[in-house]
Amino acid sequence: MTIYKAKKSNLKELLSKSSTKLDVLADNTGISKPLLNEYLSKKVMSLNNAMTISKELNCKVEDLYVWNISEE
């Protein structure tokens, strides 16, 4: 079985790549700017917020993080 664990957020890179500012992402998703700032560093997103952000940034949910992958 493969186990996936979010290691590091890619949100900063994805925002830069899409030329989207954090304020705009907050306005377009309804996710508060303070919470988005937490996602930029260490907090792992809820699935609902990850889906919302991925749709806004035109990426896959799994693109939002660098993943640790292990086999059991």
Residue, then its C-alpha position, 0 to 999 in steps of 0.5 A: m500500500t502507498i501512503y502519501k503525506a503532505k510535506k511542503s506547500n506549493l501554494k506560493e509557487l502556484l500563485s506566482k506561476s498563475s500571477t494570482k495575488l493572495d488577496v485575489l485568491a481570498d476574494n475568489t474562494g471565500i477563504s480568509k487571507p490569514l488562513l491562506n497565509e497559514y497554508l503558505s507555510k505549514k498548515v495542511m488544507s482541508l480537502n474542501n479548501a484544497m479543491t476550491i483553491s485547485k479549481e481557482l488556480n487551474c491545477k490538481v489538488e495533488d499539485l498543492y503540495v510536495w508529498n512524502i510517499s512511502e510503501e507499506 
